[in-house]
Amino acid sequence: MLEGGGEAWEEDVAETGYRIQDTGITMPDAMSNTRLGLWLDDPRLDIKAGLKAVAPLQPEAIGLDAFGPELQPRSLGLSGRRDLAHLVRSKGTLLAALRADVGGRRLADTGTLDVNLGRLREALQLASDLGAACLVVPAGYLPDEQRTAQGRDAHATGDAAARNALSEAARALAGLAASSRTRVCWLGGGEAPEALAGFLQEEDRGGILEVDLNPGGYVARGLDPLNALRVLSSRVALVRATDHYRGGGEASFGQGDVPWGEVLVGLSALQRPEPIPVLAASTLAGDRLAALSAAYKRLQALRRNPLDF
């Protein structure tokens, strides 16, 4: 963590590859362990129009909605998949991820689990055909294990069922990912990072499942995003870049309480064969493209100098 200053602080920074200079902490792009991009999920723009709109930014990576109007796995045939993959490559960007949100209680709902796993199997095949590096799966809230085990009322029984469903889902997704060139990234549902890390270790000892880290979500719940990065570091393969007020709602990027400069420094220290995509996102009302563009430019500035407040 970049707190406190002094020699120990300088040593921590040095380990990441950043250089301390009079103008701040800088790191050449060639040494960066991140790939900056954004989620193209503005419902007012189709994929082709979205790619054209963000072309001036020259994003290094993009993410798309696997269940969007143009990307339904059951309706997009092989020729359409080839055309879309070619379109993305022609823009000089990487398709870092597809997001496959099954909605509702997501994978915590025993009544819809089989159907939802079937949809995710199709989405994973779509992601692989398109050459996407990751399939992001919002999994749903993970109930506390100890409270679930000790409780005897209806609420505890429901929590136990939800946790069992999530356990089954994790094992199934790990099995699917093991035979796919696309990685599966689990997106947590509000539990503490320690709880998620323990759950994934229990259900996926092989370390096949990875994590889409959401620092803004942790800040919104009053948790330390740098601790979340530390706890989940071995599984972080993707990062969702939003800004949030501490204990509150989403903020315009750069106006909230997420220490994005420090997050980028922390990411730079992770040992990965490929740079970790950091994709700007926004759910705020208004011009989403403008918000994403501003966030992307801010991330670029922070990657060059994490102390650029």
C-alpha positions in Angstrom: 0.0 0.0 0.0 1.2 3.5 -0.8 0.7 4.9 2.7 3.0 6.5 5.2 6.0 7.4 3.0 9.6 6.8 4.0 12.1 4.1 2.9 9.8 1.2 3.3 7.2 2.9 1.1 9.9 3.6 -1.5 10.9 -0.1 -1.5 7.3 -1.2 -1.9 7.0 1.1 -4.9 10.3 0.0 -6.4 9.2 -3.7 -6.3 6.4 -2.9 -8.7 8.6 -1.5 -11.4 7.5 2.1 -11.0 10.2 4.8 -10.6 10.0 7.6 -8.1 10.8 11.0 -9.7 10.4 14.6 -8.7 7.2 14.7 -10.7 5.7 11.7 -9.0 5.8 7.9 -9.6 6.1 7.0 -13.3 6.4 3.8 -15.2 7.0 3.3 -18.9 4.1 1.7 -20.8 6.5 -1.0 -21.9 6.8 -2.1 -18.3 3.1 -2.0 -17.5 1.3 -5.1 -16.4 -2.1 -3.6 -17.3 -4.1 -3.3 -20.5 -6.6 -0.4 -20.4 -10.0 -0.5 -22.0 -13.7 -0.1 -21.5 -17.0 -1.9 -21.5 -19.0 -1.3 -24.7 -22.4 -1.7 -23.1 -24.3 1.5 -24.0 -27.8 0.3 -25.1 -28.1 3.2 -27.5 -25.2 2.0 -29.6 -24.8 -1.3 -31.5 -21.4 -2.9 -31.4 -20.2 -1.5 -34.7 -21.3 2.1 -33.8 -19.7 1.7 -30.4 -16.4 0.6 -31.8 -16.5 3.6 -34.2 -17.3 6.0 -31.4 -14.4 4.9 -29.1 -11.9 4.6 -32.0 -10.3 8.0 -31.3 -9.4 6.7 -27.8 -7.5 3.8 -29.3 -8.5 1.5 -26.4 -6.2 -1.4 -25.8 -9.1 -3.7 -24.9 -12.9 -3.8 -24.8 -15.6 -5.9 -23.1 -19.0 -6.8 -24.6 -22.3 -8.1 -23.2 -22.7 -11.8 -24.1 -26.5 -11.6 -23.8 -26.9 -8.3 -25.6 -29.2 -7.9 -28.6 -26.4 -8.7 -31.1 -24.6 -11.4 -29.2 -27.2 -13.9 -28.2 -25.2 -17.2 -28.3 -28.2 -19.1 -29.7 -28.8 -16.7 -32.6 -25.3 -15.6 -33.6 -24.1 -18.2 -36.2 -20.6 -19.1 -37.1 -20.3 -16.6 -39.9 -21.6 -13.9 -37.7 -19.0 -14.8 -35.0 -16.2 -14.7 -37.5 -17.3 -11.3 -38.8 -17.5 -9.9 -35.3 -14.1 -11.2 -34.3 -12.7 -9.7 -37.5 -14.4 -6.4 -36.9 -12.8 -6.1 -33.4 -9.4 -7.1 -34.6 -9.6 -4.6 -37.5 -10.0 -1.8 -34.9 -6.6 -2.7 -33.3 -8.1 -3.7 -30.0 -8.4 -6.9 -27.9 -11.7 -8.4 -27.0 -10.7 -8.9 -23.3 -14.1 -10.2 -22.0 -17.7 -11.1 -22.6 -20.0 -10.5 -19.6 -22.6 -13.2 -19.1 -25.2 -12.1 -16.5 -28.0 -14.5 -16.2 -30.0 -12.1 -14.0 -32.2 -12.7 -11.0 -30.4 -14.3 -8.1 -27.9 -15.5 -10.6 -26.1 -18.7 -9.7 -27.5 -18.7 -6.1 -30.9 -19.8 -7.2 -31.3 -23.6 -7.1 -34.5 -23.5 -9.2 -32.8 -22.0 -12.2 -29.3 -23.3 -11.8 -29.4 -26.0 -14.5 -30.9 -23.6 -17.0 -28.4 -20.9 -16.2 -25.4 -23.2 -16.4 -26.6 -24.2 -19.8 -26.7 -20.6 -20.9 -23.2 -20.0 -19.5 -21.9 -23.0 -21.4 -23.2 -21.5 -24.6 -21.8 -18.1 -23.6 -18.4 -19.6 -23.0 -18.4 -21.2 -26.4 -19.3 -17.9 -27.9 -16.5 -16.2 -26.1 -14.1 -18.8 -27.3 -15.3 -18.4 -30.9 -14.8 -14.7 -30.7 -11.3 -15.0 -29.2 -12.3 -13.4 -25.9 -9.8 -13.8 -23.2 -12.3 -14.0 -20.4 -16.0 -14.8 -19.7 -17.2 -12.7 -16.7 -19.9 -14.4 -14.7 -21.7 -12.3 -12.0 -22.3 -15.2 -9.6 -24.6 -13.7 -6.9 -24.1 -13.1 -3.2 -22.3 -15.8 -1.2 -23.9 -16.3 2.2 -21.6 -16.5 5.2 -20.6 -20.1 5.8 -20.5 -20.0 9.6 -23.8 -18.2 10.0 -25.4 -20.6 7.5 -24.1 -23.6 9.4 -25.3 -22.4 12.8 -28.7 -21.0 11.8 -31.9 -23.1 11.9 -34.5 -20.7 10.8 -36.0 -20.3 7.3 -33.5 -17.6 6.4 -30.5 -19.8 7.3 -32.0 -22.6 5.3 -32.3 -20.4 2.3 -28.7 -19.2 2.7 -27.6 -22.9 2.9 -29.4 -23.7 -0.4 -27.9 -20.6 -2.1 -24.4 -21.5 -0.9 -24.9 -25.1 -2.2 -26.0 -23.8 -5.5 -23.0 -21.6 -5.8 -20.7 -24.5 -4.9 -22.2 -26.6 -7.6 -21.9 -23.7 -10.1 -18.3 -23.1 -9.2 -17.4 -26.8 -9.8 -19.3 -26.8 -13.1 -17.7 -23.6 -14.4 -14.2 -24.9 -13.4 -14.9 -28.0 -15.4 -16.0 -26.0 -18.4 -13.1 -23.6 -18.2 -10.6 -26.5 -18.0 -11.4 -27.4 -21.6 -11.8 -23.9 -23.0 -9.2 -21.4 -24.3 -11.4 -18.7 -22.6 -10.9 -18.2 -18.9 -13.9 -17.9 -16.6 -13.8 -14.9 -14.2 -16.1 -15.0 -11.2 -17.6 -11.7 -10.2 -18.6 -11.7 -6.5 -21.9 -10.5 -5.2 -20.9 -8.4 -2.1 -19.2 -10.8 0.2 -15.9 -10.0 1.8 -12.8 -10.8 -0.3 -11.6 -13.3 2.3 -14.9 -15.2 2.1 -14.7 -15.3 -1.7 -11.1 -16.4 -1.6 -11.9 -19.2 0.8 -14.9 -20.3 -1.2 -13.0 -20.5 -4.4 -10.1 -22.4 -2.8 -12.6 -24.9 -1.4 -14.5 -25.5 -4.6 -11.7 -25.0 -7.1 -8.4 -26.2 -5.6 -6.8 -26.3 -9.1 -7.1 -22.5 -9.4 -8.9 -22.7 -12.7 -11.5 -20.0 -11.9 -10.3 -16.5 -11.9 -11.8 -13.2 -10.6 -13.0 -10.0 -12.0 -12.0 -7.6 -9.3 -14.4 -4.7 -8.6 -12.6 -2.1 -6.4 -15.5 0.3 -6.6 -17.8 -2.3 -5.2 -15.6 -2.8 -2.2 -15.3 0.9 -1.5 -19.1 1.2 -1.8 -19.4 -1.4 1.0 -16.8 0.3 3.2 -14.1 -2.3 2.4 -10.5 -1.7 1.5 -10.0 -2.4 -2.2 -6.2 -2.8 -1.8 -6.8 -5.5 0.8 -9.2 -7.2 -1.7 -6.5 -7.1 -4.3 -4.0 -8.6 -1.9 -6.4 -11.4 -0.8 -7.5 -12.3 -4.3 -4.2 -11.6 -6.1 -3.6 -15.1 -7.2 -6.9 -15.2 -9.1 -7.3 -11.6 -10.4 -7.5 -11.7 -14.2 -9.6 -8.7 -15.0 -10.5 -5.4 -13.2 -13.8 -3.5 -13.4 -12.9 0.3 -13.3 -15.7 2.3 -11.7 -15.5 4.9 -9.0 -17.6 5.0 -5.8 -18.0 7.0 -2.7 -17.1 5.2 0.5 -20.2 3.5 1.8 -22.2 5.1 -1.0 -23.1 5.1 -4.6 -21.2 5.3 -7.9 -19.3 8.5 -8.6 -18.0 10.1 -11.8 -14.6 8.5 -12.3 -11.9 10.4 -10.3 -14.5 12.0 -8.0 -15.0 9.0 -5.7 -12.9 7.3 -3.1 -11.3 4.4 -5.0 -7.5 4.9 -4.9 -7.1 4.0 -8.5 -3.5 5.0 -8.6 -2.6 2.6 -5.8 -4.7 -0.1 -7.4 -2.7 0.2 -10.6 0.5 0.0 -8.7 -0.7 -3.1 -7.0 -1.7 -4.7 -10.3 1.7 -3.9 -11.7 3.3 -6.2 -9.1 1.3 -9.3 -10.0 3.1 -11.9 -12.0 1.0 -12.7 -15.1 1.9 -14.0 -18.6 -0.3 -11.3 -20.1 -1.2 -7.8 -19.0 -4.3 -7.6 -16.8 -7.2 -5.8 -18.6 -8.7 -2.9 -16.6 -12.0 -2.0 -18.2 -13.7 1.3 -17.5 -17.5 0.9 -16.8 -20.3 3.1 -15.7 -24.0 2.7 -14.7 -24.6 6.4 -14.1 -27.4 8.2 -15.9 -26.4 10.4 -18.8 -24.0 10.2 -21.6 -22.3 6.8 -20.9 -19.8 7.1 -23.8 -18.6 10.4 -22.5 -18.3 9.0 -19.0 -16.3 6.0 -20.3 -14.1 8.2 -22.4 -13.3 10.4 -19.4 -12.6 7.3 -17.2 -10.3 5.8 -19.8 -8.3 9.0 -20.2 -8.0 9.2 -16.4 -6.7 5.7 -16.2 -4.1 6.4 -18.8 -2.9 9.4 -16.8 -2.8 7.3 -13.6 -0.9 4.5 -15.3 1.8 7.0 -16.3 1.9 8.6 -12.9 -0.2 6.9 -10.1 0.2 10.0 -7.9 -1.4 12.3 -10.5 -4.3 13.6 -8.4 
